[in-house]
Amino acid sequence: MVWGSIKNAIGLGEPELPEGPTKLPSYFPVEPKGCEKHSQKLFNCLANEATAKARDMERAGLHKSYFADVEAKPTDETAAAAVAENPTNPEFPKQGDNPLDECRTFLAYYQQCCDRQLKKKKNFILLDHVRVQDEYRYKGPSVEEAK
């Protein structure tokens, strides 16, 4: 029992997987010093496995739209027909799948490391919000035309 808590304190223990649906933390794209290895593993997983699964879900029309008033439609009719014909095939995506589930263990290690490292003084600046001065803000054509 004591040995397990010592291992967790120095980062050798297995992280606990978060309950419920897999979500990215609020500090997600941050790569604190000391978490480079876990961050890169997560970023590679998101770029490859999770993105591939999300694209397959989009082709079959099984993805959920970010906006409530937009209905998700399949982008590839043949893929949608193949999923409709054989919905029990394990190779096909299913309705309600979460693409982030492919990276669940990498995400747990990333959260465990970031929760520990972001408390340190050298990583404080990563969580600061920066306001851009007005003279450096983008002014689109609609703003300039109104003047």
C-alpha positions in Angstrom: 0.0 0.0 0.0 2.8 2.4 0.9 4.9 1.3 -2.0 2.0 1.9 -4.4 1.6 5.5 -3.2 5.3 6.1 -3.4 5.3 4.8 -7.0 2.4 7.1 -7.9 4.1 10.1 -6.3 7.2 9.8 -8.5 5.2 8.7 -11.6 6.1 5.0 -11.8 2.6 3.7 -11.1 -0.3 3.1 -13.5 -2.5 6.1 -13.9 -6.2 5.7 -13.2 -8.3 5.9 -16.3 -10.9 8.7 -16.1 -14.5 7.6 -15.6 -17.2 8.3 -18.2 -16.5 9.4 -21.8 -13.0 10.2 -22.8 -12.3 14.0 -23.0 -9.3 16.1 -23.5 -8.3 18.2 -20.4 -8.8 21.9 -20.4 -5.0 22.5 -20.7 -4.7 20.1 -23.6 -2.2 21.3 -26.2 0.3 22.2 -23.4 3.6 20.2 -23.3 5.2 21.0 -19.9 8.8 20.3 -19.2 9.1 16.8 -17.9 6.1 15.5 -19.9 7.6 15.5 -23.4 7.5 11.7 -23.7 3.9 11.3 -22.7 2.8 14.4 -24.7 4.4 13.1 -27.9 2.8 9.7 -27.5 -0.6 11.3 -27.1 -0.1 13.7 -30.0 1.0 10.8 -32.3 -2.0 8.7 -31.2 -4.4 11.6 -31.8 -2.8 12.3 -35.2 -3.0 8.7 -36.4 -5.4 6.3 -34.7 -8.0 8.8 -33.4 -8.1 10.8 -36.6 -8.4 7.7 -38.7 -11.4 6.5 -36.6 -13.0 10.0 -36.8 -12.6 10.0 -40.6 -14.2 6.5 -40.8 -17.1 7.7 -38.7 -17.6 10.8 -41.0 -17.5 8.6 -44.1 -20.2 6.4 -42.7 -22.3 9.2 -41.3 -22.0 8.0 -37.7 -20.3 11.1 -36.3 -22.0 13.6 -34.1 -22.0 17.2 -35.2 -20.6 19.8 -33.0 -23.5 22.1 -33.7 -27.0 21.1 -32.6 -28.8 22.4 -35.6 -26.6 20.5 -38.1 -27.5 17.0 -39.1 -24.6 14.6 -39.8 -24.7 13.1 -43.3 -22.4 10.4 -44.7 -19.6 11.7 -47.0 -19.2 8.3 -48.7 -22.4 6.5 -49.6 -20.7 3.2 -50.2 -19.2 3.2 -46.7 -22.6 4.1 -45.2 -24.2 1.3 -47.1 -21.6 -1.2 -46.0 -22.1 -0.3 -42.4 -25.9 -0.5 -42.7 -25.6 -4.0 -44.3 -23.4 -5.4 -41.6 -23.5 -3.3 -38.4 -22.0 -6.1 -36.2 -18.7 -6.1 -38.2 -15.9 -5.1 -35.7 -13.9 -3.3 -38.4 -16.7 -0.8 -39.0 -17.3 2.1 -36.6 -20.5 2.2 -34.6 -23.0 4.9 -33.7 -21.8 6.7 -30.5 -18.2 5.6 -30.7 -15.7 8.1 -29.3 -12.5 8.5 -31.4 -10.6 9.5 -28.3 -11.1 6.0 -26.8 -8.2 4.8 -29.1 -5.9 7.0 -27.0 -7.4 6.5 -23.5 -4.2 5.1 -21.9 -2.0 7.8 -23.4 -4.4 10.4 -22.2 -4.3 9.0 -18.7 -0.5 9.2 -18.6 -0.6 12.7 -20.1 -3.1 13.9 -17.5 -1.1 12.3 -14.6 2.1 13.9 -15.8 0.7 17.3 -16.5 -1.2 17.5 -13.2 2.1 16.9 -11.5 4.3 19.1 -13.7 2.0 22.1 -14.2 2.3 22.8 -10.4 6.0 23.5 -10.7 7.4 27.0 -11.1 9.1 26.4 -14.4 5.7 25.4 -16.0 3.5 28.2 -14.5 3.7 30.3 -17.6 2.0 27.6 -19.8 -1.3 28.2 -18.1 -1.3 32.0 -18.3 -3.8 33.6 -20.7 -2.3 36.3 -22.8 -4.3 39.2 -24.2 -3.2 40.5 -27.6 -3.0 44.3 -27.9 -5.6 46.0 -30.1 -3.1 47.2 -32.7 -2.0 43.6 -33.3 -5.5 42.1 -33.7 -6.9 41.0 -37.0 -9.2 43.5 -38.6 -11.2 41.8 -41.3 -12.6 43.5 -44.4 -16.0 44.1 -42.7 -14.4 46.3 -40.0 -12.5 48.4 -42.5 -15.5 48.8 -44.9 -17.6 50.2 -42.0 -15.2 53.1 -41.4 
